[in-house]
Amino acid sequence: MAALAHESEIIVSRTAAGQIQAATEFAQPLPLELSVFPGIAGHATGLMGIHSTIFDDPTNDSYQMSDTADLRLILLAKTPGMEIWNDTGSAFMTNGQSYYVGVPIFDTHPIWNLVTNSPAGMNALTLRLHDVNGVYADSATFVLTFTALVPPTLEINKNAGQLTLSWPLDADDWTLESATGPTTTNWSVITNAPVNTGTKFSVLLDFGAAQKFYRLHKF
């Protein structure tokens, strides 16, 4: 089934010449799942982090940053429907607004939010990193692109006190989860091993008295 959960990362370092640089450690566009955050609609994630490097890599002109720097993420442009929440979580960022990243070593996790998926599939944020203390020059402008991750269909059938949950074979990297409500953030992985029936994956569960909700989740 699914691989272990992992973060997508923007690794921040400096060049030998003293310029901030941002390296994206994931393939773009980044797929976003349906939001699990209360009050946040559409597709969203907080797993994509902004991390300062902890290694020097002279081959790629990448070096650790001084703790005298103090970085901000600047939003330069966004396509309609693609948003990033401000660092207080109170509103979408506007163009020209900055997001607190902090003093190295930092590990910052904005909420990236695709509110409405563009028909053309181009959902982008144009960004730059800035050091408010002036130790390093601004990074080059970089663009992050996103897409809505549409989950495969989960079929649920009840028979003789048992539930059969099934989903397509091409969704082998999705994990079956359950919760007591559809808007909770506390989803539990169902550990029953799925059976390959030849046409789909299937899991058989006992039908209990408590209300349960089920979903497929991609890590």
N, C-alpha and C positions, 0 to 999 in steps of 0.2 A: 504494500500500500504506500502511503505517502512517506517521503523522506522526513528526516527530523526538521523541526522548525528552524528557520534561520532568518537573519536580517539581510536586507539589501543595504548597502553601505555607500556613503559618500565619504571617501577618505581625504582628509585635508592635511596638507603639508606646505612646505615652502621650497622655493628653488634656491640654488646657491646665490642667485642675484638678489634674493630677498622679496620675491613675489609669492603671494598665496596661490596655491593651486588645489583644484578639486578633482579627484579621480572617482568616477562612478564604478562601483564594483558589482554591476548587474547589467543584464541585457535590457535594452529599451525597445518598445514601451514597457513600462512596469505595469503588470496586471494588478488591479485593485479589486478586492472582494467587496461584497455588500457591507456597508458600515455596521459595526457592532457597537458604536459609540452612541449613547443616548443623546437625542437631539441633533444628531448629525445625519443628514439624509444622503442617499446615493451610495457611492463606493468610496471607501476610505481605509487608510492604514496609518499606524504610528510606528510600524516596524522599520521603516527606512530611516536609518540614523545618520547623523553627521558626526563623524569621529575624527579626532586628531590622530595622526600617525604616531606610533611609538617606536618606529624604526627609521634609520637612515637608509636610503637606497640611491647611492650616487649614480648608478647606471641609468636611472630614470630621473635624475636631477631632483630627487625628493628627499627632504630632510625634516627632522623634528623641529617644532616651533618653540620659541621662547615663551615662558610663562609671563613675560611682560606684555605680550600681545593680548588683545581683547576683541574677539571677532563678532561680526554681525552678518546675517544673511540678508541680502537686499533683493526684494522682488522688483524686477524691471518690467515684466510684461506677463500676461496670462491670457490664454484663449478662453472664450466664453464657456462657462461651466466647470473650468478647472480652477481649484482653489487651494490655498494653504492657510491654515488657521494661525492667528498671531500668537505670540509667546505667552499670552495670558489665557488663551482659549476662549476669548470673548467674541471674536468676530473674524471674518476673512481678512487677510492682508490686502492692502491696496498697493497699487504700483508706486514704487519709491519708498515704501515702508520697510523697516528693518526688523529682523527677528534675532533675539538674543541667542548667540551660540556660546560665547564665553571665553574663558582663559584656558589655554592648553594645560593639562589634558582635559578634553571635553568629550561628551557623549550625549548629543542632543537629538530629540525625537519630535519633530513637528508632526502635526496631523495633516496628511496630504489627502485632499478630498475632491473626488470627481462627482460633482453634483448632477450634471447632465452630460451624457456621452455625446460627443460630436458625431453627427452622421458620417463625416469624412474620416473619423477615427483619429484626428489630430488633437490631442489634449495636452497642452504644454505649458510649462512655467519657465520663464527666462530669468536667470538669477546671477548674482555676483556675491563674492565674499569680501568683506571690508574690515580692516583693523582700525577701530576707533582710537587706538593709542598711536597709530602711525609707525609702528615698528616695521610692518611689511606693506608692500604695495598691494593694491586690490588684485584679486584674481581676474583672470579672463572671464568674460561672460560665458555661461554655460546653460544649456537647455535640458530639462528633464521632460520626458514624454510618458504618458500614462494611457491605459486602456481599461475598460470595464471587464472584469472577469465574470463571465456568465457560468454559473454552476451547471453541471449536467443534471438531468431530470432524475429525481429520486422517487421511485415507485414504492408505495406502501400498501400491502394487502393483509387483511385480517382473516384468519381461518382457524376455527377450533381453539380459541384462546391463545393463538400465536400470531405474531406479526412477521411478515416476510418483507424485507427492505431490499430493493434491487436498483442497480444503476449500470450504465454502459461499461463495456470492457475497456474502451479507450480512456476511461476516467480512472486509471489504475493509480494515479498519484493524488487522489482525493481520499480523505479520511471521513468515516461515518462518525457523527457526534450526536449527543442528545442533551436536552436541557428541559427545565421545568416551564420555561416561557420563551416566546420568540424574540424578545428584546433583551434578554439577559446577556451578560458577558461571560457567564460561567457555563461554558459548554464542556461536556466530558466526552472523551474519546471512548467509543464502544470497542472493547477489546476482542470481541468475538471475531475469529478469522473469517473473512469472506470466502464463499465458495464460488469458483468459476463454473458456471453451468453450461458454458459453451457459447452462450449469447449475451450473458451479463454476469456481473457479480451479485451475489445474494447473501444476506445474513438473516438467520431465523432467531427471533427473540420471543420470550414469553410476554404475553399481554398482561400488564399489571393494572392495579386499580388507580394508581396515580397518573395524572395527565403528563404526557411527555411530548416533546417536539424533537424532530430529527432534521439533520442537515448534512450535506457534504461540505467538507472544509479542505481547502488546498493550502498546505504550508509553504 
